[in-house]
Amino acid sequence: MKQLINRRNILIALGAIAISTAAFAGDLWKLSGNLPPEEINVHRLTLERGSYKIHGYGTGWGDLDLAIYDDDQDLVVADRDGDNTPVVYITVPSKQDVFILPSNADTNDSIRYEVYVSED
């Protein structure tokens, strides 16, 4: 399986941000989209100082993974387990943009996903 998320891919993705659906309700962000095999989507959110739980759910036969980058394009945390339920936690020291990259590591099947961002 090829490496989906690396420094080159994030720079390309952030250069042409393809932001999918994002909605805010109370203290919860919901991001959603579709991912063909071996594809990445990019969501940009501005988060206030604090701790956050970011978790995703995939439907279909794909493999949903998550990577979180800060506004300097540095990888903060990633969950690349072979499942459809990635979970990561981040602490934001001050208000800043973060980039949430759901990806489909599966080589054959598409996936529909939802990613939730909530205060931890």
C-alpha positions in Angstrom: 0.0 0.0 0.0 1.5 3.4 -0.9 2.0 6.1 1.6 -0.9 8.5 1.2 0.1 11.4 3.4 3.5 12.8 3.3 5.1 16.3 3.3 4.8 16.6 -0.5 1.1 15.6 -0.5 0.2 18.0 2.3 1.9 20.9 0.5 0.1 20.1 -2.7 -3.2 19.7 -0.9 -2.8 22.9 1.1 -1.8 24.8 -2.0 -5.2 24.0 -3.6 -7.5 23.4 -0.6 -10.4 21.2 -1.6 -12.7 21.8 1.3 -15.7 19.6 1.7 -18.8 20.1 3.6 -18.4 21.5 7.1 -21.1 22.4 9.6 -21.0 23.8 13.2 -23.4 22.9 15.9 -22.7 24.0 19.5 -19.3 22.8 20.4 -19.1 20.3 17.6 -17.8 20.6 14.0 -19.0 18.0 11.5 -17.1 17.4 8.3 -18.2 15.0 5.6 -17.4 13.9 2.2 -16.6 11.0 -0.2 -13.2 9.5 -0.8 -12.4 7.3 -3.8 -9.6 4.7 -3.2 -6.2 6.2 -2.2 -7.5 9.8 -2.1 -7.3 12.7 0.5 -9.7 15.5 1.3 -8.6 18.7 3.2 -10.7 20.6 5.7 -9.5 23.8 7.2 -10.8 24.9 10.6 -9.9 27.8 12.9 -9.8 26.4 16.5 -9.6 28.4 19.7 -7.1 27.6 22.4 -8.0 24.3 24.0 -8.0 20.5 23.7 -10.0 18.7 21.0 -11.1 15.2 20.1 -11.3 14.5 16.4 -12.9 11.2 15.4 -14.2 9.8 12.2 -16.6 7.2 10.9 -16.5 5.7 7.5 -19.2 3.8 5.7 -18.3 1.4 2.9 -15.4 -1.0 2.5 -12.6 1.6 2.5 -10.0 2.4 5.2 -10.6 5.8 6.8 -7.5 7.5 8.2 -7.0 10.9 9.7 -4.0 13.3 9.8 -4.0 16.7 11.5 -1.6 19.5 10.4 -1.0 22.9 12.0 -0.9 26.2 10.2 2.9 25.7 9.6 2.0 22.5 7.7 3.6 20.3 10.3 2.0 17.0 11.1 0.5 17.2 14.6 -1.0 13.7 14.9 -2.3 10.9 12.8 -4.4 7.7 13.1 -3.6 5.3 10.3 -5.0 2.1 11.8 -6.6 -0.3 9.4 -10.2 0.6 10.4 -13.0 3.1 9.6 -13.0 4.8 13.0 -9.9 6.9 13.5 -9.6 9.0 16.7 -7.0 11.6 17.6 -6.6 14.2 20.3 -4.9 17.6 19.9 -4.2 20.6 22.1 -4.2 24.0 20.5 -2.0 26.5 22.4 -3.6 29.5 20.9 -6.2 30.3 18.2 -5.0 28.9 14.9 -5.9 27.2 11.7 -5.6 23.4 11.6 -5.9 21.2 8.5 -7.8 17.9 8.9 -7.0 15.4 6.2 -9.3 12.3 6.0 -7.9 9.8 3.6 -8.9 6.5 2.2 -6.0 4.1 2.3 -7.9 1.3 0.6 -6.8 0.6 -3.0 -10.1 -0.7 -4.3 -13.1 0.7 -2.5 -14.6 4.2 -2.0 -15.7 5.4 1.3 -18.2 8.0 2.7 -17.0 9.6 5.9 -18.0 11.9 8.7 -15.4 13.5 11.0 -16.4 15.2 14.2 -14.3 17.8 16.1 -15.4 18.5 19.7 -13.8 20.0 22.8 -12.2 17.3 24.9 
